[in-house]
Amino acid sequence: MKRSSWNEAEETLDTLFGGRLKILQKKRGYRFSVDALLLAFFTEPGPDDRIIDLGTGCGVVPLVLFFRKKAKKITGVEIQPSLADLARRNAVLNRCSSRFQVWEEDLRKLDQRVKREGFDLVLTNPPYRKAGSGRVNPHTEKAVARHELQTTLTEVLRSAHYLLVDKGRLAMIYPASRVADLMRGLSKYHLEPKRMQFVHSHEGNEARLVLVEALKEGHTQVQVLPPFFLYDSSGNYTPAARELFE
């Protein structure tokens, strides 16, 4: 990547895994968080899975999966032009543009672009907050990524059902406080939870997030994994959390 394609006035060049993975992000726009790294760590693609990432942002989840050699090719879907552009540039920066295709598209309209049941694995880190709940960030890029302004949980799950083959899998991360909404939505679209893991800031604290892998048209049986703790009693990252980015 030419240095001129990095706008130092508006962007940062961040790194993961000891500098081996580079991520361009907007200084003032939406920036990925530990949620994306948790999803990439939790996801277990098959060797030949056709994978699509709904709401790929700057492309961090696919890039981590490529770095960890867990995926061959991934399609990213991103409705915001600025983030779709970052995802493409990050693919070039990390020499995987031939493996990472980015569609600047509304996930609610994917049925107009691709045939039903074209993917084996859907990934998503969707907006967490309902429209009208809490303070909406004045920065549009952040607001769309965090609040259900341009898509809802129901629409994400409907799209996942459309895209997945029978016995295909959905892997996602969501607030633990909305797990009841998530379970109802999964059931509505015949996506049966198979693996779940709750994420806590510290041992003894309430869960903040839940990671879920669901199987399309699967049987009712779920494996609840041990909880994932981000910080130890001293406030440092736990060994498991350090594995997310070191």
C-alpha positions in Angstrom: 0.0 0.0 0.0 1.3 3.4 -0.9 1.8 5.7 2.1 -0.2 8.4 0.4 -3.3 6.2 0.8 -3.0 6.6 4.6 -4.5 10.0 5.6 -2.6 10.7 8.8 -4.7 13.7 9.6 -7.9 11.6 9.8 -6.8 8.0 10.4 -4.7 5.9 12.7 -2.6 2.9 11.7 -3.1 0.4 14.5 -1.5 -3.0 14.9 -2.3 -6.4 16.4 -0.2 -9.5 17.0 3.0 -7.7 17.6 2.6 -5.5 14.5 2.0 -8.3 12.1 -1.6 -7.3 11.4 -2.2 -3.6 10.5 -5.6 -1.9 10.7 -6.4 1.6 9.4 -9.2 3.3 11.3 -10.8 6.7 11.4 -9.7 8.8 14.3 -13.1 10.2 14.9 -15.3 7.6 13.3 -16.3 4.1 14.4 -13.4 2.1 15.8 -13.4 -1.7 16.4 -13.4 -2.9 20.0 -12.6 -6.1 21.9 -16.0 -7.4 20.7 -14.7 -8.0 17.2 -11.6 -9.8 18.5 -13.8 -12.0 20.7 -16.0 -13.0 17.7 -12.9 -13.8 15.6 -11.5 -15.9 18.4 -14.8 -17.7 19.1 -15.5 -18.5 15.4 -14.5 -21.9 14.1 -14.8 -22.0 10.3 -14.6 -25.3 8.4 -11.7 -25.6 5.9 -13.8 -24.9 2.9 -16.6 -22.8 4.4 -18.0 -20.0 2.2 -18.1 -17.2 4.8 -19.9 -13.8 4.8 -19.4 -11.1 7.5 -22.5 -8.9 7.9 -21.5 -5.4 9.0 -17.8 -5.9 8.5 -16.8 -2.4 9.4 -13.1 -1.9 8.7 -12.7 -5.6 8.1 -11.1 -6.6 11.4 -12.9 -9.9 11.9 -12.0 -11.3 8.5 -8.4 -10.0 8.8 -7.9 -11.7 12.1 -9.3 -15.0 10.7 -6.9 -14.7 7.8 -4.0 -14.0 10.1 -4.9 -17.0 12.3 -5.2 -19.1 9.1 -8.8 -20.0 10.0 -10.4 -19.0 6.6 -9.5 -19.0 2.9 -12.0 -16.5 1.5 -14.5 -14.1 3.1 -17.1 -11.7 1.8 -17.7 -8.6 3.9 -20.9 -6.6 3.7 -20.9 -3.0 4.9 -23.5 -0.3 4.3 -21.4 2.7 5.3 -19.2 3.8 2.3 -16.4 5.1 4.5 -16.0 1.8 6.4 -16.3 -0.3 3.2 -13.5 1.8 1.8 -11.4 1.2 4.9 -12.1 -2.6 4.8 -10.8 -2.7 1.1 -7.7 -0.7 2.0 -7.0 -2.9 5.0 -7.2 -5.9 2.8 -4.6 -4.4 0.5 -2.4 -3.4 3.4 -2.4 -6.9 4.7 -2.0 -8.5 1.3 -5.3 -10.4 1.3 -7.4 -8.4 -1.2 -7.8 -11.4 -3.4 -9.3 -13.3 -0.5 -11.5 -10.6 1.0 -14.2 -9.2 -1.1 -16.1 -6.2 0.3 -19.7 -5.4 -0.8 -20.9 -1.9 -0.1 -24.5 -3.0 0.5 -27.5 -2.9 2.7 -27.8 -6.4 4.3 -31.6 -6.1 4.0 -31.2 -6.1 0.2 -28.9 -9.1 -0.2 -31.7 -11.2 -1.6 -31.5 -8.9 -4.7 -27.7 -9.6 -5.0 -27.1 -13.3 -4.1 -29.1 -16.5 -4.4 -30.6 -18.1 -1.3 -28.3 -20.5 0.7 -25.0 -19.4 -0.8 -22.9 -19.5 2.4 -21.9 -22.0 5.0 -21.0 -19.5 7.8 -22.4 -16.0 8.6 -20.5 -13.8 11.0 -21.9 -10.7 12.6 -21.3 -8.1 15.3 -24.5 -6.2 14.8 -25.7 -2.9 16.4 -26.4 -3.5 20.1 -28.9 -0.8 21.0 -32.5 -0.4 19.9 -33.4 2.8 18.1 -34.6 5.4 20.7 -32.7 3.8 23.6 -29.9 5.6 25.3 -27.9 8.5 23.8 -27.3 8.3 20.1 -23.8 9.3 19.1 -23.7 12.5 17.1 -21.2 11.0 14.8 -23.2 9.2 12.1 -20.6 6.4 11.6 -20.6 5.5 15.3 -24.4 5.9 15.6 -25.2 3.5 12.8 -22.7 0.9 14.1 -24.1 1.0 17.7 -27.8 1.7 17.3 -30.4 -0.1 15.2 -30.8 2.9 12.9 -30.3 1.1 9.5 -30.9 -2.5 10.5 -32.3 -4.4 13.5 -31.6 -7.7 15.1 -34.6 -9.2 13.4 -33.3 -8.1 10.0 -29.8 -9.4 10.7 -31.2 -12.8 11.6 -33.6 -12.9 8.6 -30.7 -12.2 6.3 -28.6 -14.9 8.0 -31.4 -17.4 7.5 -31.6 -16.5 3.8 -27.9 -16.7 3.2 -27.2 -20.0 5.0 -27.4 -23.5 3.6 -29.3 -26.0 5.8 -27.0 -26.9 8.7 -25.0 -23.7 8.0 -23.8 -21.8 11.0 -24.2 -18.2 12.4 -21.6 -16.9 14.8 -22.3 -13.6 16.5 -21.7 -11.5 19.6 -24.4 -9.6 21.4 -25.1 -7.9 24.7 -25.8 -10.4 27.5 -28.6 -8.0 28.7 -30.5 -8.7 25.4 -30.0 -12.5 25.4 -33.8 -13.0 25.6 -34.4 -11.0 22.5 -31.6 -12.9 20.8 -33.0 -16.3 21.7 -36.5 -15.4 20.5 -35.0 -14.1 17.2 -32.9 -17.2 16.6 -35.9 -19.4 17.2 -38.1 -17.4 14.9 -35.6 -18.0 12.0 -34.9 -21.7 12.8 -31.3 -20.9 14.0 -30.7 -23.3 17.0 -27.9 -22.3 19.4 -25.2 -24.9 19.6 -22.4 -23.1 21.4 -22.7 -20.2 23.9 -20.1 -18.3 25.9 -20.7 -15.4 28.3 -18.1 -12.7 28.5 -17.4 -10.9 31.8 -15.1 -7.9 32.6 -14.0 -9.5 35.9 -14.7 -12.7 37.7 -17.8 -12.1 39.9 -19.2 -9.4 37.6 -22.4 -9.8 35.6 -21.9 -11.0 32.0 -21.4 -8.1 29.5 -21.6 -10.0 26.2 -22.6 -13.4 24.9 -21.0 -15.3 22.0 -23.4 -17.6 20.1 -23.0 -20.1 17.4 -26.3 -21.3 15.9 -27.1 -24.0 13.4 -29.8 -23.5 10.7 -32.4 -26.2 11.1 -30.4 -27.7 13.9 -31.6 -29.8 16.9 -32.3 -28.3 20.3 -29.0 -28.9 22.2 -26.6 -26.3 23.3 -23.1 -26.4 24.8 -22.5 -23.6 27.3 -18.8 -23.0 27.5 -16.9 -21.7 30.6 -17.2 -18.0 31.0 -14.6 -15.7 29.4 -13.0 -13.1 31.7 -11.3 -10.1 30.2 -9.4 -8.8 33.3 -7.8 -10.3 36.4 -8.1 -9.0 40.0 -5.2 -6.5 39.3 -7.0 -5.0 36.3 -4.7 -6.6 33.8 -5.8 -8.6 30.8 -6.2 -12.3 31.6 -4.0 -14.8 29.6 -7.1 -15.7 27.6 -7.8 -12.1 26.7 -4.2 -11.5 25.7 -4.6 -14.3 23.2 -7.1 -12.1 21.3 -4.5 -9.7 20.0 -1.0 -11.0 20.9 
